[in-house]
Structure formats: C-alpha cells, structure tokens
Amino acid sequence: MTDEQLLRYSRHILLDEIGIEGQQRLLEARAVVIGAGGLGSPAALYLGSAGVGELVLVDDDEVDLTNLQRQIAHSLERVGQAKVESARQAVHALNPEVQVRTFRRRADAALLDELLPGTDVVLDCSDNYATRQLINAACVRHGVPLVSGAAIRFDAQVSVFDTRQQDSPCYACVFAPDTAPEETRCSTLGVFSPLVGIIGSLQAAEALKLLSGAGPSLAGRLLMLDARAMEWNQMRLSRQPGCSVCAGRPPWPRAD
C-alpha cells in the first residue's frame, strides 16, 4: 500500500475490524454491480471511494432527466449518456485508481457466466424479477455471495445470499422463480428519493464487510424498511431443501 493510499483509506485502517489487512483485501477485490440506477449509484460510489480494486458495472440503459431525482451517480450534463459510462466517470471523480469495467447490456446468463469467475461479490441493484433470478442462479453456480436490494414507493428490502454457508438460503429459497409477482416499476408507481440511497448504501456496506472480513453479514436475514414511518423489520430466512436453484449443492468453501 502506498503512502497516498495509507492516507486516503486511513479512516478504514483505524477501524480494528478492517485495519491494513482488511483494506488491502478491498484493494485486491473485484465487485460486480448489476444496475447503475437508484441502488447502483450509491453502491458503486461507496465501493469506489472505499478502494475496491475493480468494479464491473452492468446496465443497458441511458441517463434520463427523470433519473436525476434519485440516481446520484448521474448529472444533468450526462443525460443521454450510457448509465454505466456516467457512473464510471462519477466513480473516477472520487477515486481515479479504481479500475472500472463497463458493460452496456442486460445481465443475461451468458454475460454472468463470463463475469462471475474471479468475482468476490455481486450486488443486485436491478429493477426486475427475472433479472434477479438470473443473477441469483449465476451466483449459486459460481459460489459468489450476492447482496440483494429492492425499493419501490416508500418500501424497501435488503439481504445477503451466501451459499458458501451451510444454512444460508439463496434468493430463490425466499422468492420462488415460478411465482413471479406483478412487476412494479418506479416509472409507474414512483419511489421516495432517499430510499434508494439508504438501500444502495446498505448494499455497499454489506459488500465491504464481506470483502474485508469486517463482521458477520446479513446472510439468513431480510431487512425491510417502511420509510413512511421509518421503521425497520427483520425476517429470519433459511435454506429450503426443495429449492429449484440451490437444493443438493454443497456449500462452497469460504475464500477467507
């Protein structure tokens, strides 16, 4: 670690739970962020500012004026630009030493199978159920922990699905692939601006804990936020023996 890095990341290094060793793990880590919108914006910015060595951003959309109410990685000057490119510029404005790779396309199974080998954590910041299921299935196949978030109107949820742990469920254990709910989108139902910032920041926090080894993750727990009353609720989750995605798969060994 250089003298400049020791200074830049000094507030992490001062934390006993992270220290120099944990910060070095962040510098050597690779995180994939699926979605560069409301959730992906704060997640990518915090991962980049914290010094995660390589960020991979995946999104097929471009910046629109309606995004600017909540998608803080983008700016008025970048309306019409690809969201992944806009987010790359925002990350590099904070921390130019982070390597940022961008893919302007939807996250399908082929792309995920290309990206996940060698990846340390995946953040699902997407906005549709089918994509979430594809991401989960790929994470189970490759033994990569998944940090999942969702937000609509004033309601949100966040969890970690880490099948490296014996009893940790995958996303499909909790949200069955064959019972897809009615799709809900911000463009038709709206979303409270700070809500995506809260959840995206929590996703970054969970990812950084996983990468640095700073404490237990949310694996096995689902946090739900009602931002109207600003009340949190927690649900315990367990692995389902009959899950169509992770049943019969032994836990992957931990990399730490």
N, C-alpha and C positions, 0 to 999 in steps of 0.2 A: 504494500500500500504506500503510495507516495505521500509526501508531506502535505500536498494540497488536498488529497483525499482524507488524510487524517483530520485536517481542519474542517473540510466540508461535512464529513459524517461524524464529527466529534460528539454531537448530542445523542447519536445512537451508541457510539463507543462508550459513552459514560454510563449507559444502562448495563447493569450486571447481566441481565438476561440476553443481551446482544454482544456487547464488547467488540474487541477487534476481530475475534474469530467469527462471530455471527455476521459482522459487516463484511468480512471477506467472503463469506458464503453468499451474501447478497450480490457482491460484485461478480461472482462467478456463476450466478444463476441465470436461468432462462425462463421467462414467463410468457405465456400466450394469452392475449386478451381478445375475446371474441365479442365484437361490438364496440364502436367508438362513439357512442351517443351519450345518453344521460348517465348511465352507470359506468361505461367505459372511460368517459372523460376524467372524472376524479380518480378512478382506479389507475389509469395509465400515468397521470400526473404524479400521483404519490409513489408509484413504483419507480418511476424515473427519478424523482427527486431523492428517493431513498437509496439510489445507486444500484438497482437491479441491472446486471450487466447487459442482458439482451432482452428487449421487448419485441414481441411479434404481435402486430395489430392486424385484425381481420375485420373488414366491413365492406359491403358493396355499395354503400350509399354516398351521397354528397351533401355538403353543408347547405342547409336551407335556413331562411330567415326565422322560421318558426322554431328551429332548434336552439336558438340563442337564448331563449328564456331559461334554459337549464343545462345545456351541453357546454360546460365551461372550458373545454379544450379548444373551442372554435371561436371565431371572431367575425365581425361584420365584413372585414376585408377579405375573408376566405370563403364567403358564400359562393356556392357553385363549385368549390374545390372538393376533391375526394376527402371524406372524413378521415381516412387513415393518414393521408398526407398532411392534413390540417393538424391532426393530433401529433404526428411526428414532429412538426415544427414547434408545437407547444411544449412537448417534452424536451426537445433540444434547447429551447429558450431557457429552461430551468437547469438542464444538465446535459451539456453537449457531449460528454464522454459516454453516455449510454448508447449502445447500438440498437437502432430501431429498424426492424424489417416490417414492410407493409404488404398486405395482400388485399387488393380491391376486388373482392369476390365473396360470395356467400360461403359459409362454412359447410361444406359437404363432407361425406365420409372420406373421399379420396384426399382432399386437402388436409383433413385432420390426421389421417394416417401418415401423411407426409411430414406434418409439423410436430406431432407429439413425441416421436422418438428423440430422446435427449432433452425433452422439456421437463422442468421441475414442478411447474404448477400451471393450471389453466383457470382463467377467470371467465365465467359465462356471464357476459353483460349483454346478451342478445335479447330480442323482444318477441320471440315466438316459440311456441311449444315444440314444434317439430325440430327446430334447430337445437333446443335444449336437450332433447332426447338423443340426437346425433352426437352432440358433444359428450354427453354422459357415456354413451356406448363406447366412444373412442377412448375416453379416459379409463374406463374399465379394461378395455383391450390392452392398453399400454401401461396400466398401473400408475397413472398420474393423478394426483389429488386435484379435485375440482372445487372451486369456490363459486357458488351459485347465488345470484341475486335477482330480484324482480321488484318492480314498483309500478303502481298504477293508481290514479286518483290520489288518495291520502293513505294508501295501504301498501306495505312492502314486506319482504321477507329476505332472509339471507341464511345460508348454511354452508357447510363443507362436507363433501362426499369423498371419503378417502378409503378406498378399498384395500389399501396396504394394511389396514387394521382389521382384525378378525371379525369384529361385530359391527363395523361401520357400514351403513347402507349405501347404495348408490342412489342416484336421483330417481331411477325407475322403481326402486323399492317404495318410494313415497308417492310418486306421481306416475301411475301406470301408463305406459306408452299407448295402450289400446283404449284408454278412456280420456282422450284429449278434451280439455274444456273448451268452451267457446272462446275464440281468440279475442283478447282485449288489447286495444292499442291507444297510445296517448293521443293520436290524431283524431280519435272519435270520442274518447272518454276524458281526456285531459290528465295532467299529472302535476302535483304540487312541486314547484321548482326545487326547493331544498331537499326534498325527499330522495331524489336520485343521488344527490351529493352525499347524504347520510349513508345510504346503502353502498354506493360505489366506494366510499372511504372505508367502510367496514370490510368490503371485499379486499381492498388493498391491505388493510390491517391483517386479515386472516392469511393472505398470501405471504406477507412479510414474516409473520410468525412461523409459517410452515417452512419458509426458505431459510430463515436464520436460526430456527430451533428455539425461539423465544416463547415458551409456554405452550399449553395444550390448545388445540384448535376447536372449532365449533362442530367437528365431526360427531354425529349422533344427536345433534340438537338443531332445531329450526327456530330462529328468532323471527318474530312477527311484530311489526310496528304499525300502530294506528296513530298517524301523525295528527289527526284531529284533536285527540286528547293527549297526544304524546305519551302513549302507553305501550310498553313492551310486553309481549307474552312469549313464553318458551314452550316448545313441544319436544319431548324426547322421541328419538327415532331409532329404529332397529332394523337390522338386515332381514330381508324376507327370504325364507328358504325357497319359495317358489318364484322368485323374481326372474323374469324372462331375460334379463341382461347379465346379472352377476351371479345367479344361482350356479353352484357347482364349481365356481372359480375359487381357488385358494387365495388367501391374502397375499399380495405382492410384498416382498421384503422391503423394509424401510431403507432408504438410501443414506440416512444419517447415522 
